[in-house]
Structures are given as structure tokens and as C-alpha cells.
Amino acid sequence: SPATKISYPVEWRVKLPAGEFNVKPYFSDGEFDASSTTANVYWEGAVKVTGSSEGEGFLELSGHERLRPGR
């Protein structure tokens, strides 16, 4: 994120016995800074799944603020 310098792993490649899947967000800017109310900074957004099957989903990533440079 340009605003917080937090890096979120928003693109995934998942390999399962049922097949291989690629997960990518529709929009890369999904960071929410709620640190003033909940002490959390997180990423969330709609994702597209392609590969052995196709679909859509919702991804939420939290806890990455602890990995912020300089913390």
C-alpha cells in the first residue's frame, strides 16, 4: 500500500488435489485503515478465481500491519 507501506499478498496460486486455482483481486486498492477506531489496518475486496474452476469470492487480510517497515 502506498499509504501505509504494508505489503499484502493479494494474488495467490493454490494447488489442491481437485485442481489449480489463481486468485486475483478485481481492484488492488482495498486497504482500510481503521486504526483510529479498532487499531486494525486490513485489506479486503472481491476476487476472481480462475483455473480448474472459475468463480468469484471475497478476501480479507489482517495482521499484516505488524510487518510494516519500521515497526
PDB file of N, CA, C, O and CB in Angstrom:
ATOM      1  N   SER A   1       0.827  -1.189   0.000  1.00  0.00           N
ATOM      2  CA  SER A   1       0.000   0.000   0.000  1.00  0.00           C
ATOM      3  C   SER A   1       0.872   1.252   0.000  1.00  0.00           C
ATOM      4  O   SER A   1       1.783   1.361   0.820  1.00  0.00           O
ATOM      5  CB  SER A   1      -0.941  -0.002   1.207  1.00  0.00           C
ATOM      6  N   PRO A   2       0.619   2.177  -0.880  1.00  0.00           N
ATOM      7  CA  PRO A   2       1.381   3.422  -0.881  1.00  0.00           C
ATOM      8  C   PRO A   2       1.167   4.242   0.397  1.00  0.00           C
ATOM      9  O   PRO A   2       2.072   4.950   0.839  1.00  0.00           O
ATOM     10  CB  PRO A   2       1.003   4.254  -2.093  1.00  0.00           C
ATOM     11  N   ALA A   3      -0.023   4.147   0.987  1.00  0.00           N
ATOM     12  CA  ALA A   3      -0.331   4.962   2.166  1.00  0.00           C
ATOM     13  C   ALA A   3       0.378   4.479   3.422  1.00  0.00           C
ATOM     14  O   ALA A   3       0.895   5.290   4.191  1.00  0.00           O
ATOM     15  CB  ALA A   3      -1.818   4.972   2.405  1.00  0.00           C
ATOM     16  N   THR A   4       0.407   3.168   3.640  1.00  0.00           N
ATOM     17  CA  THR A   4       0.957   2.631   4.892  1.00  0.00           C
ATOM     18  C   THR A   4       2.245   1.848   4.710  1.00  0.00           C
ATOM     19  O   THR A   4       2.896   1.485   5.690  1.00  0.00           O
ATOM     20  CB  THR A   4      -0.056   1.751   5.550  1.00  0.00           C
ATOM     21  N   LYS A   5       2.614   1.586   3.475  1.00  0.00           N
ATOM     22  CA  LYS A   5       3.805   0.773   3.153  1.00  0.00           C
ATOM     23  C   LYS A   5       3.652  -0.691   3.589  1.00  0.00           C
ATOM     24  O   LYS A   5       4.643  -1.412   3.699  1.00  0.00           O
ATOM     25  CB  LYS A   5       5.045   1.375   3.822  1.00  0.00           C
ATOM     26  N   ILE A   6       2.431  -1.121   3.832  1.00  0.00           N
ATOM     27  CA  ILE A   6       2.171  -2.519   4.181  1.00  0.00           C
ATOM     28  C   ILE A   6       2.024  -3.319   2.893  1.00  0.00           C
ATOM     29  O   ILE A   6       1.358  -2.879   1.956  1.00  0.00           O
ATOM     30  CB  ILE A   6       0.891  -2.655   5.075  1.00  0.00           C
ATOM     31  N   SER A   7       2.637  -4.478   2.851  1.00  0.00           N
ATOM     32  CA  SER A   7       2.556  -5.357   1.685  1.00  0.00           C
ATOM     33  C   SER A   7       1.540  -6.464   1.962  1.00  0.00           C
ATOM     34  O   SER A   7       1.662  -7.195   2.945  1.00  0.00           O
ATOM     35  CB  SER A   7       3.953  -5.962   1.341  1.00  0.00           C
ATOM     36  N   TYR A   8       0.545  -6.581   1.095  1.00  0.00           N
ATOM     37  CA  TYR A   8      -0.497  -7.596   1.245  1.00  0.00           C
ATOM     38  C   TYR A   8      -0.363  -8.645   0.143  1.00  0.00           C
ATOM     39  O   TYR A   8      -0.246  -8.282  -1.027  1.00  0.00           O
ATOM     40  CB  TYR A   8      -1.904  -6.948   1.210  1.00  0.00           C
ATOM     41  N   PRO A   9      -0.377  -9.923   0.481  1.00  0.00           N
ATOM     42  CA  PRO A   9      -0.311 -10.984  -0.534  1.00  0.00           C
ATOM     43  C   PRO A   9      -1.691 -11.230  -1.146  1.00  0.00           C
ATOM     44  O   PRO A   9      -2.376 -12.182  -0.774  1.00  0.00           O
ATOM     45  CB  PRO A   9       0.239 -12.293   0.082  1.00  0.00           C
ATOM     46  N   VAL A  10      -2.091 -10.381  -2.073  1.00  0.00           N
ATOM     47  CA  VAL A  10      -3.452 -10.433  -2.600  1.00  0.00           C
ATOM     48  C   VAL A  10      -3.615 -11.345  -3.814  1.00  0.00           C
ATOM     49  O   VAL A  10      -4.743 -11.653  -4.199  1.00  0.00           O
ATOM     50  CB  VAL A  10      -3.894  -9.057  -2.961  1.00  0.00           C
ATOM     51  N   GLU A  11      -2.519 -11.781  -4.421  1.00  0.00           N
ATOM     52  CA  GLU A  11      -2.603 -12.724  -5.543  1.00  0.00           C
ATOM     53  C   GLU A  11      -2.057 -14.063  -5.078  1.00  0.00           C
ATOM     54  O   GLU A  11      -0.940 -14.153  -4.569  1.00  0.00           O
ATOM     55  CB  GLU A  11      -1.815 -12.202  -6.797  1.00  0.00           C
ATOM     56  N   TRP A  12      -2.861 -15.100  -5.262  1.00  0.00           N
ATOM     57  CA  TRP A  12      -2.488 -16.437  -4.800  1.00  0.00           C
ATOM     58  C   TRP A  12      -2.581 -17.442  -5.934  1.00  0.00           C
ATOM     59  O   TRP A  12      -3.394 -17.298  -6.847  1.00  0.00           O
ATOM     60  CB  TRP A  12      -3.380 -16.876  -3.633  1.00  0.00           C
ATOM     61  N   ARG A  13      -1.747 -18.446  -5.863  1.00  0.00           N
ATOM     62  CA  ARG A  13      -1.877 -19.632  -6.706  1.00  0.00           C
ATOM     63  C   ARG A  13      -2.036 -20.800  -5.743  1.00  0.00           C
ATOM     64  O   ARG A  13      -1.160 -21.064  -4.918  1.00  0.00           O
ATOM     65  CB  ARG A  13      -0.624 -19.826  -7.683  1.00  0.00           C
ATOM     66  N   VAL A  14      -3.148 -21.487  -5.855  1.00  0.00           N
ATOM     67  CA  VAL A  14      -3.485 -22.563  -4.924  1.00  0.00           C
ATOM     68  C   VAL A  14      -3.491 -23.884  -5.680  1.00  0.00           C
ATOM     69  O   VAL A  14      -4.171 -24.025  -6.696  1.00  0.00           O
ATOM     70  CB  VAL A  14      -4.864 -22.309  -4.242  1.00  0.00           C
ATOM     71  N   LYS A  15      -2.731 -24.847  -5.179  1.00  0.00           N
ATOM     72  CA  LYS A  15      -2.699 -26.184  -5.779  1.00  0.00           C
ATOM     73  C   LYS A  15      -3.323 -27.169  -4.799  1.00  0.00           C
ATOM     74  O   LYS A  15      -2.858 -27.333  -3.671  1.00  0.00           O
ATOM     75  CB  LYS A  15      -1.235 -26.611  -6.144  1.00  0.00           C
ATOM     76  N   LEU A  16      -4.387 -27.820  -5.257  1.00  0.00           N
ATOM     77  CA  LEU A  16      -5.113 -28.810  -4.460  1.00  0.00           C
ATOM     78  C   LEU A  16      -5.281 -30.079  -5.283  1.00  0.00           C
ATOM     79  O   LEU A  16      -5.117 -30.040  -6.502  1.00  0.00           O
ATOM     80  CB  LEU A  16      -6.498 -28.260  -4.002  1.00  0.00           C
ATOM     81  N   PRO A  17      -5.604 -31.200  -4.651  1.00  0.00           N
ATOM     82  CA  PRO A  17      -5.890 -32.401  -5.434  1.00  0.00           C
ATOM     83  C   PRO A  17      -7.020 -32.181  -6.451  1.00  0.00           C
ATOM     84  O   PRO A  17      -7.050 -32.821  -7.502  1.00  0.00           O
ATOM     85  CB  PRO A  17      -6.253 -33.548  -4.500  1.00  0.00           C
ATOM     86  N   ALA A  18      -7.940 -31.277  -6.130  1.00  0.00           N
ATOM     87  CA  ALA A  18      -9.071 -31.008  -7.022  1.00  0.00           C
ATOM     88  C   ALA A  18      -8.701 -30.116  -8.203  1.00  0.00           C
ATOM     89  O   ALA A  18      -9.496 -29.976  -9.132  1.00  0.00           O
ATOM     90  CB  ALA A  18     -10.193 -30.366  -6.243  1.00  0.00           C
ATOM     91  N   GLY A  19      -7.510 -29.508  -8.190  1.00  0.00           N
ATOM     92  CA  GLY A  19      -7.100 -28.652  -9.298  1.00  0.00           C
ATOM     93  C   GLY A  19      -6.238 -27.493  -8.839  1.00  0.00           C
ATOM     94  O   GLY A  19      -5.918 -27.358  -7.658  1.00  0.00           O
ATOM     95  N   GLU A  20      -5.871 -26.659  -9.804  1.00  0.00           N
ATOM     96  CA  GLU A  20      -5.065 -25.468  -9.532  1.00  0.00           C
ATOM     97  C   GLU A  20      -5.910 -24.227  -9.779  1.00  0.00           C
ATOM     98  O   GLU A  20      -6.692 -24.162 -10.729  1.00  0.00           O
ATOM     99  CB  GLU A  20      -3.782 -25.445 -10.413  1.00  0.00           C
ATOM    100  N   PHE A  21      -5.736 -23.250  -8.909  1.00  0.00           N
ATOM    101  CA  PHE A  21      -6.564 -22.055  -8.961  1.00  0.00           C
ATOM    102  C   PHE A  21      -5.701 -20.813  -8.791  1.00  0.00           C
ATOM    103  O   PHE A  21      -4.740 -20.809  -8.022  1.00  0.00           O
ATOM    104  CB  PHE A  21      -7.656 -22.105  -7.882  1.00  0.00           C
ATOM    105  N   ASN A  22      -6.052 -19.772  -9.511  1.00  0.00           N
ATOM    106  CA  ASN A  22      -5.411 -18.466  -9.368  1.00  0.00           C
ATOM    107  C   ASN A  22      -6.437 -17.512  -8.773  1.00  0.00           C
ATOM    108  O   ASN A  22      -7.573 -17.433  -9.242  1.00  0.00           O
ATOM    109  CB  ASN A  22      -4.865 -17.932 -10.745  1.00  0.00           C
ATOM    110  N   VAL A  23      -6.030 -16.799  -7.748  1.00  0.00           N
ATOM    111  CA  VAL A  23      -6.906 -15.844  -7.074  1.00  0.00           C
ATOM    112  C   VAL A  23      -6.297 -14.459  -7.247  1.00  0.00           C
ATOM    113  O   VAL A  23      -5.151 -14.223  -6.867  1.00  0.00           O
ATOM    114  CB  VAL A  23      -7.093 -16.200  -5.552  1.00  0.00           C
ATOM    115  N   LYS A  24      -7.075 -13.544  -7.826  1.00  0.00           N
ATOM    116  CA  LYS A  24      -6.593 -12.177  -8.050  1.00  0.00           C
ATOM    117  C   LYS A  24      -7.704 -11.193  -7.697  1.00  0.00           C
ATOM    118  O   LYS A  24      -8.876 -11.447  -7.976  1.00  0.00           O
ATOM    119  CB  LYS A  24      -6.128 -11.978  -9.531  1.00  0.00           C
ATOM    120  N   PRO A  25      -7.337 -10.074  -7.084  1.00  0.00           N
ATOM    121  CA  PRO A  25      -8.357  -9.075  -6.753  1.00  0.00           C
ATOM    122  C   PRO A  25      -8.814  -8.313  -7.997  1.00  0.00           C
ATOM    123  O   PRO A  25      -8.051  -8.116  -8.942  1.00  0.00           O
ATOM    124  CB  PRO A  25      -7.818  -8.091  -5.704  1.00  0.00           C
ATOM    125  N   TYR A  26     -10.074  -7.894  -7.970  1.00  0.00           N
ATOM    126  CA  TYR A  26     -10.564  -7.033  -9.046  1.00  0.00           C
ATOM    127  C   TYR A  26      -9.902  -5.652  -8.969  1.00  0.00           C
ATOM    128  O   TYR A  26      -9.615  -5.035  -9.995  1.00  0.00           O
ATOM    129  CB  TYR A  26     -12.105  -6.898  -8.973  1.00  0.00           C
ATOM    130  N   PHE A  27      -9.664  -5.176  -7.745  1.00  0.00           N
ATOM    131  CA  PHE A  27      -9.033  -3.874  -7.521  1.00  0.00           C
ATOM    132  C   PHE A  27      -7.919  -4.054  -6.499  1.00  0.00           C
ATOM    133  O   PHE A  27      -8.128  -4.684  -5.462  1.00  0.00           O
ATOM    134  CB  PHE A  27     -10.076  -2.808  -7.034  1.00  0.00           C
ATOM    135  N   SER A  28      -6.752  -3.515  -6.776  1.00  0.00           N
ATOM    136  CA  SER A  28      -5.624  -3.703  -5.858  1.00  0.00           C
ATOM    137  C   SER A  28      -5.708  -2.801  -4.627  1.00  0.00           C
ATOM    138  O   SER A  28      -5.127  -3.121  -3.590  1.00  0.00           O
ATOM    139  CB  SER A  28      -4.321  -3.444  -6.586  1.00  0.00           C
ATOM    140  N   ASP A  29      -6.418  -1.685  -4.726  1.00  0.00           N
ATOM    141  CA  ASP A  29      -6.501  -0.752  -3.606  1.00  0.00           C
ATOM    142  C   ASP A  29      -7.682  -1.115  -2.712  1.00  0.00           C
ATOM    143  O   ASP A  29      -8.775  -0.566  -2.854  1.00  0.00           O
ATOM    144  CB  ASP A  29      -6.633   0.703  -4.113  1.00  0.00           C
ATOM    145  N   GLY A  30      -7.449  -2.049  -1.790  1.00  0.00           N
ATOM    146  CA  GLY A  30      -8.517  -2.483  -0.894  1.00  0.00           C
ATOM    147  C   GLY A  30      -8.160  -2.310   0.566  1.00  0.00           C
ATOM    148  O   GLY A  30      -8.758  -2.935   1.441  1.00  0.00           O
ATOM    149  N   GLU A  31      -7.174  -1.452   0.826  1.00  0.00           N
ATOM    150  CA  GLU A  31      -6.743  -1.271   2.212  1.00  0.00           C
ATOM    151  C   GLU A  31      -7.704  -0.356   2.963  1.00  0.00           C
ATOM    152  O   GLU A  31      -8.158   0.662   2.441  1.00  0.00           O
ATOM    153  CB  GLU A  31      -5.318  -0.698   2.261  1.00  0.00           C
ATOM    154  N   PHE A  32      -8.002  -0.747   4.204  1.00  0.00           N
ATOM    155  CA  PHE A  32      -8.832   0.055   5.091  1.00  0.00           C
ATOM    156  C   PHE A  32      -8.030   0.333   6.355  1.00  0.00           C
ATOM    157  O   PHE A  32      -7.568  -0.589   7.026  1.00  0.00           O
ATOM    158  CB  PHE A  32     -10.185  -0.665   5.421  1.00  0.00           C
ATOM    159  N   ASP A  33      -7.874   1.591   6.663  1.00  0.00           N
ATOM    160  CA  ASP A  33      -7.146   1.978   7.869  1.00  0.00           C
ATOM    161  C   ASP A  33      -8.166   2.340   8.940  1.00  0.00           C
ATOM    162  O   ASP A  33      -8.681   3.458   8.974  1.00  0.00           O
ATOM    163  CB  ASP A  33      -6.168   3.174   7.591  1.00  0.00           C
ATOM    164  N   ALA A  34      -8.445   1.392   9.800  1.00  0.00           N
ATOM    165  CA  ALA A  34      -9.380   1.599  10.903  1.00  0.00           C
ATOM    166  C   ALA A  34      -8.625   1.709  12.223  1.00  0.00           C
ATOM    167  O   ALA A  34      -9.182   1.454  13.290  1.00  0.00           O
ATOM    168  CB  ALA A  34     -10.408   0.452  10.968  1.00  0.00           C
ATOM    169  N   SER A  35      -7.353   2.092  12.139  1.00  0.00           N
ATOM    170  CA  SER A  35      -6.516   2.124  13.340  1.00  0.00           C
ATOM    171  C   SER A  35      -7.010   3.120  14.386  1.00  0.00           C
ATOM    172  O   SER A  35      -6.722   2.954  15.572  1.00  0.00           O
ATOM    173  CB  SER A  35      -5.095   2.460  12.962  1.00  0.00           C
ATOM    174  N   SER A  36      -7.737   4.133  13.978  1.00  0.00           N
ATOM    175  CA  SER A  36      -8.228   5.110  14.954  1.00  0.00           C
ATOM    176  C   SER A  36      -9.418   4.586  15.757  1.00  0.00           C
ATOM    177  O   SER A  36      -9.716   5.112  16.829  1.00  0.00           O
ATOM    178  CB  SER A  36      -8.619   6.394  14.247  1.00  0.00           C
ATOM    179  N   THR A  37     -10.103   3.553  15.250  1.00  0.00           N
ATOM    180  CA  THR A  37     -11.269   3.023  15.970  1.00  0.00           C
ATOM    181  C   THR A  37     -11.082   1.593  16.464  1.00  0.00           C
ATOM    182  O   THR A  37     -11.565   1.239  17.539  1.00  0.00           O
ATOM    183  CB  THR A  37     -12.481   3.080  15.083  1.00  0.00           C
ATOM    184  N   THR A  38     -10.388   0.774  15.690  1.00  0.00           N
ATOM    185  CA  THR A  38     -10.242  -0.639  16.076  1.00  0.00           C
ATOM    186  C   THR A  38      -8.790  -1.078  16.207  1.00  0.00           C
ATOM    187  O   THR A  38      -8.521  -2.235  16.529  1.00  0.00           O
ATOM    188  CB  THR A  38     -10.935  -1.519  15.065  1.00  0.00           C
ATOM    189  N   ALA A  39      -7.866  -0.180  15.965  1.00  0.00           N
ATOM    190  CA  ALA A  39      -6.425  -0.479  15.991  1.00  0.00           C
ATOM    191  C   ALA A  39      -6.022  -1.471  14.907  1.00  0.00           C
ATOM    192  O   ALA A  39      -4.988  -2.128  15.023  1.00  0.00           O
ATOM    193  CB  ALA A  39      -6.030  -1.030  17.354  1.00  0.00           C
ATOM    194  N   ASN A  40      -6.829  -1.585  13.854  1.00  0.00           N
ATOM    195  CA  ASN A  40      -6.533  -2.512  12.762  1.00  0.00           C
ATOM    196  C   ASN A  40      -6.381  -1.784  11.435  1.00  0.00           C
ATOM    197  O   ASN A  40      -7.073  -0.806  11.155  1.00  0.00           O
ATOM    198  CB  ASN A  40      -7.627  -3.565  12.653  1.00  0.00           C
ATOM    199  N   VAL A  41      -5.473  -2.281  10.641  1.00  0.00           N
ATOM    200  CA  VAL A  41      -5.340  -1.890   9.243  1.00  0.00           C
ATOM    201  C   VAL A  41      -5.427  -3.193   8.471  1.00  0.00           C
ATOM    202  O   VAL A  41      -4.698  -4.138   8.774  1.00  0.00           O
ATOM    203  CB  VAL A  41      -3.980  -1.092   8.948  1.00  0.00           C
ATOM    204  N   TYR A  42      -6.305  -3.260   7.478  1.00  0.00           N
ATOM    205  CA  TYR A  42      -6.510  -4.523   6.782  1.00  0.00           C
ATOM    206  C   TYR A  42      -6.833  -4.283   5.318  1.00  0.00           C
ATOM    207  O   TYR A  42      -7.100  -3.156   4.899  1.00  0.00           O
ATOM    208  CB  TYR A  42      -7.628  -5.325   7.444  1.00  0.00           C
ATOM    209  N   TRP A  43      -6.802  -5.363   4.550  1.00  0.00           N
ATOM    210  CA  TRP A  43      -7.135  -5.318   3.128  1.00  0.00           C
ATOM    211  C   TRP A  43      -8.340  -6.220   2.922  1.00  0.00           C
ATOM    212  O   TRP A  43      -8.397  -7.321   3.470  1.00  0.00           O
ATOM    213  CB  TRP A  43      -5.919  -5.764   2.226  1.00  0.00           C
ATOM    214  N   GLU A  44      -9.308  -5.758   2.131  1.00  0.00           N
ATOM    215  CA  GLU A  44     -10.436  -6.613   1.778  1.00  0.00           C
ATOM    216  C   GLU A  44     -10.945  -6.231   0.404  1.00  0.00           C
ATOM    217  O   GLU A  44     -10.829  -5.085  -0.031  1.00  0.00           O
ATOM    218  CB  GLU A  44     -11.566  -6.507   2.825  1.00  0.00           C
ATOM    219  N   GLY A  45     -11.516  -7.230  -0.275  1.00  0.00           N
ATOM    220  CA  GLY A  45     -12.077  -6.944  -1.574  1.00  0.00           C
ATOM    221  C   GLY A  45     -12.517  -8.186  -2.323  1.00  0.00           C
ATOM    222  O   GLY A  45     -12.228  -9.315  -1.928  1.00  0.00           O
ATOM    223  N   ALA A  46     -13.219  -7.947  -3.409  1.00  0.00           N
ATOM    224  CA  ALA A  46     -13.705  -9.022  -4.266  1.00  0.00           C
ATOM    225  C   ALA A  46     -12.547  -9.594  -5.075  1.00  0.00           C
ATOM    226  O   ALA A  46     -11.656  -8.866  -5.511  1.00  0.00           O
ATOM    227  CB  ALA A  46     -14.827  -8.517  -5.204  1.00  0.00           C
ATOM    228  N   VAL A  47     -12.575 -10.910  -5.265  1.00  0.00           N
ATOM    229  CA  VAL A  47     -11.528 -11.583  -6.030  1.00  0.00           C
ATOM    230  C   VAL A  47     -12.149 -12.451  -7.117  1.00  0.00           C
ATOM    231  O   VAL A  47     -13.290 -12.902  -7.015  1.00  0.00           O
ATOM    232  CB  VAL A  47     -10.637 -12.436  -5.104  1.00  0.00           C
ATOM    233  N   LYS A  48     -11.360 -12.666  -8.154  1.00  0.00           N
ATOM    234  CA  LYS A  48     -11.747 -13.553  -9.243  1.00  0.00           C
ATOM    235  C   LYS A  48     -10.895 -14.810  -9.141  1.00  0.00           C
ATOM    236  O   LYS A  48      -9.685 -14.733  -8.924  1.00  0.00           O
ATOM    237  CB  LYS A  48     -11.579 -12.860 -10.640  1.00  0.00           C
ATOM    238  N   VAL A  49     -11.527 -15.960  -9.300  1.00  0.00           N
ATOM    239  CA  VAL A  49     -10.835 -17.247  -9.256  1.00  0.00           C
ATOM    240  C   VAL A  49     -10.870 -17.848 -10.652  1.00  0.00           C
ATOM    241  O   VAL A  49     -11.933 -17.976 -11.260  1.00  0.00           O
ATOM    242  CB  VAL A  49     -11.485 -18.217  -8.207  1.00  0.00           C
ATOM    243  N   THR A  50      -9.689 -18.215 -11.156  1.00  0.00           N
ATOM    244  CA  THR A  50      -9.589 -18.872 -12.452  1.00  0.00           C
ATOM    245  C   THR A  50      -8.762 -20.138 -12.288  1.00  0.00           C
ATOM    246  O   THR A  50      -8.111 -20.341 -11.263  1.00  0.00           O
ATOM    247  CB  THR A  50      -8.959 -17.927 -13.520  1.00  0.00           C
ATOM    248  N   GLY A  51      -8.797 -20.973 -13.294  1.00  0.00           N
ATOM    249  CA  GLY A  51      -8.028 -22.214 -13.249  1.00  0.00           C
ATOM    250  C   GLY A  51      -8.929 -23.397 -13.530  1.00  0.00           C
ATOM    251  O   GLY A  51      -9.739 -23.365 -14.456  1.00  0.00           O
ATOM    252  N   SER A  52      -8.785 -24.444 -12.728  1.00  0.00           N
ATOM    253  CA  SER A  52      -9.568 -25.665 -12.926  1.00  0.00           C
ATOM    254  C   SER A  52     -11.062 -25.401 -12.827  1.00  0.00           C
ATOM    255  O   SER A  52     -11.854 -26.071 -13.491  1.00  0.00           O
ATOM    256  CB  SER A  52      -9.164 -26.720 -11.908  1.00  0.00           C
ATOM    257  N   SER A  53     -11.453 -24.443 -12.016  1.00  0.00           N
ATOM    258  CA  SER A  53     -12.825 -23.948 -11.913  1.00  0.00           C
ATOM    259  C   SER A  53     -12.741 -22.437 -11.859  1.00  0.00           C
ATOM    260  O   SER A  53     -11.691 -21.881 -11.538  1.00  0.00           O
ATOM    261  CB  SER A  53     -13.575 -24.532 -10.652  1.00  0.00           C
ATOM    262  N   GLU A  54     -13.836 -21.773 -12.170  1.00  0.00           N
ATOM    263  CA  GLU A  54     -13.846 -20.318 -12.135  1.00  0.00           C
ATOM    264  C   GLU A  54     -14.943 -19.830 -11.219  1.00  0.00           C
ATOM    265  O   GLU A  54     -15.969 -20.487 -11.043  1.00  0.00           O
ATOM    266  CB  GLU A  54     -14.025 -19.739 -13.538  1.00  0.00           C
ATOM    267  N   GLY A  55     -14.711 -18.668 -10.640  1.00  0.00           N
ATOM    268  CA  GLY A  55     -15.716 -18.093  -9.765  1.00  0.00           C
ATOM    269  C   GLY A  55     -15.255 -16.771  -9.192  1.00  0.00           C
ATOM    270  O   GLY A  55     -14.275 -16.179  -9.644  1.00  0.00           O
ATOM    271  N   GLU A  56     -15.984 -16.323  -8.186  1.00  0.00           N
ATOM    272  CA  GLU A  56     -15.676 -15.078  -7.503  1.00  0.00           C
ATOM    273  C   GLU A  56     -15.701 -15.334  -6.006  1.00  0.00           C
ATOM    274  O   GLU A  56     -16.280 -16.312  -5.535  1.00  0.00           O
ATOM    275  CB  GLU A  56     -16.675 -13.955  -7.897  1.00  0.00           C
ATOM    276  N   GLY A  57     -15.072 -14.449  -5.280  1.00  0.00           N
ATOM    277  CA  GLY A  57     -15.048 -14.597  -3.833  1.00  0.00           C
ATOM    278  C   GLY A  57     -14.742 -13.278  -3.159  1.00  0.00           C
ATOM    279  O   GLY A  57     -14.710 -12.224  -3.794  1.00  0.00           O
ATOM    280  N   PHE A  58     -14.519 -13.360  -1.859  1.00  0.00           N
ATOM    281  CA  PHE A  58     -14.198 -12.194  -1.051  1.00  0.00           C
ATOM    282  C   PHE A  58     -13.011 -12.549  -0.181  1.00  0.00           C
ATOM    283  O   PHE A  58     -13.008 -13.592   0.472  1.00  0.00           O
ATOM    284  CB  PHE A  58     -15.415 -11.735  -0.189  1.00  0.00           C
ATOM    285  N   LEU A  59     -12.001 -11.692  -0.164  1.00  0.00           N
ATOM    286  CA  LEU A  59     -10.768 -11.942   0.569  1.00  0.00           C
ATOM    287  C   LEU A  59     -10.568 -10.841   1.596  1.00  0.00           C
ATOM    288  O   LEU A  59     -10.712  -9.658   1.288  1.00  0.00           O
ATOM    289  CB  LEU A  59      -9.555 -12.027  -0.390  1.00  0.00           C
ATOM    290  N   GLU A  60     -10.235 -11.238   2.817  1.00  0.00           N
ATOM    291  CA  GLU A  60      -9.887 -10.271   3.858  1.00  0.00           C
ATOM    292  C   GLU A  60      -8.557 -10.681   4.467  1.00  0.00           C
ATOM    293  O   GLU A  60      -8.379 -11.830   4.870  1.00  0.00           O
ATOM    294  CB  GLU A  60     -11.000 -10.182   4.953  1.00  0.00           C
ATOM    295  N   LEU A  61      -7.629  -9.742   4.531  1.00  0.00           N
ATOM    296  CA  LEU A  61      -6.294  -9.990   5.081  1.00  0.00           C
ATOM    297  C   LEU A  61      -6.049  -9.023   6.226  1.00  0.00           C
ATOM    298  O   LEU A  61      -6.165  -7.809   6.059  1.00  0.00           O
ATOM    299  CB  LEU A  61      -5.192  -9.842   3.986  1.00  0.00           C
ATOM    300  N   SER A  62      -5.714  -9.559   7.381  1.00  0.00           N
ATOM    301  CA  SER A  62      -5.405  -8.704   8.528  1.00  0.00           C
ATOM    302  C   SER A  62      -4.161  -9.226   9.224  1.00  0.00           C
ATOM    303  O   SER A  62      -3.737 -10.358   8.992  1.00  0.00           O
ATOM    304  CB  SER A  62      -6.599  -8.642   9.516  1.00  0.00           C
ATOM    305  N   GLY A  63      -3.587  -8.408  10.065  1.00  0.00           N
ATOM    306  CA  GLY A  63      -2.385  -8.785  10.787  1.00  0.00           C
ATOM    307  C   GLY A  63      -1.106  -8.402  10.084  1.00  0.00           C
ATOM    308  O   GLY A  63      -0.023  -8.578  10.643  1.00  0.00           O
ATOM    309  N   HIS A  64      -1.197  -7.886   8.882  1.00  0.00           N
ATOM    310  CA  HIS A  64      -0.001  -7.534   8.118  1.00  0.00           C
ATOM    311  C   HIS A  64       0.630  -6.222   8.576  1.00  0.00           C
ATOM    312  O   HIS A  64       1.769  -5.929   8.211  1.00  0.00           O
ATOM    313  CB  HIS A  64      -0.340  -7.443   6.652  1.00  0.00           C
ATOM    314  N   GLU A  65      -0.090  -5.430   9.370  1.00  0.00           N
ATOM    315  CA  GLU A  65       0.489  -4.172   9.852  1.00  0.00           C
ATOM    316  C   GLU A  65       1.686  -4.422  10.763  1.00  0.00           C
ATOM    317  O   GLU A  65       2.538  -3.546  10.915  1.00  0.00           O
ATOM    318  CB  GLU A  65      -0.568  -3.352  10.596  1.00  0.00           C
ATOM    319  N   ARG A  66       1.761  -5.591  11.363  1.00  0.00           N
ATOM    320  CA  ARG A  66       2.921  -5.934  12.196  1.00  0.00           C
ATOM    321  C   ARG A  66       4.181  -6.108  11.357  1.00  0.00           C
ATOM    322  O   ARG A  66       5.293  -6.054  11.884  1.00  0.00           O
ATOM    323  CB  ARG A  66       2.646  -7.214  12.989  1.00  0.00           C
ATOM    324  N   LEU A  67       4.011  -6.315  10.062  1.00  0.00           N
ATOM    325  CA  LEU A  67       5.145  -6.497   9.165  1.00  0.00           C
ATOM    326  C   LEU A  67       5.562  -5.194   8.488  1.00  0.00           C
ATOM    327  O   LEU A  67       6.458  -5.187   7.644  1.00  0.00           O
ATOM    328  CB  LEU A  67       4.811  -7.536   8.116  1.00  0.00           C
ATOM    329  N   ARG A  68       4.913  -4.097   8.858  1.00  0.00           N
ATOM    330  CA  ARG A  68       5.207  -2.797   8.246  1.00  0.00           C
ATOM    331  C   ARG A  68       6.656  -2.402   8.519  1.00  0.00           C
ATOM    332  O   ARG A  68       7.131  -2.536   9.647  1.00  0.00           O
ATOM    333  CB  ARG A  68       4.243  -1.709   8.779  1.00  0.00           C
ATOM    334  N   PRO A  69       7.357  -1.919   7.505  1.00  0.00           N
ATOM    335  CA  PRO A  69       8.738  -1.477   7.718  1.00  0.00           C
ATOM    336  C   PRO A  69       8.818  -0.403   8.802  1.00  0.00           C
ATOM    337  O   PRO A  69       7.995   0.511   8.838  1.00  0.00           O
ATOM    338  CB  PRO A  69       9.333  -0.944   6.410  1.00  0.00           C
ATOM    339  N   GLY A  70       9.800  -0.515   9.675  1.00  0.00           N
ATOM    340  CA  GLY A  70       9.987   0.475  10.721  1.00  0.00           C
ATOM    341  C   GLY A  70       9.201   0.226  11.986  1.00  0.00           C
ATOM    342  O   GLY A  70       9.269   1.025  12.920  1.00  0.00           O
ATOM    343  N   ARG A  71       8.457  -0.860  12.040  1.00  0.00           N
ATOM    344  CA  ARG A  71       7.671  -1.170  13.242  1.00  0.00           C
ATOM    345  C   ARG A  71       8.364  -2.149  14.104  1.00  0.00           C
ATOM    346  O   ARG A  71       7.845  -2.522  15.156  1.00  0.00           O
ATOM    347  CB  ARG A  71       6.319  -1.698  12.885  1.00  0.00           C
TER     348      ARG A  71
END
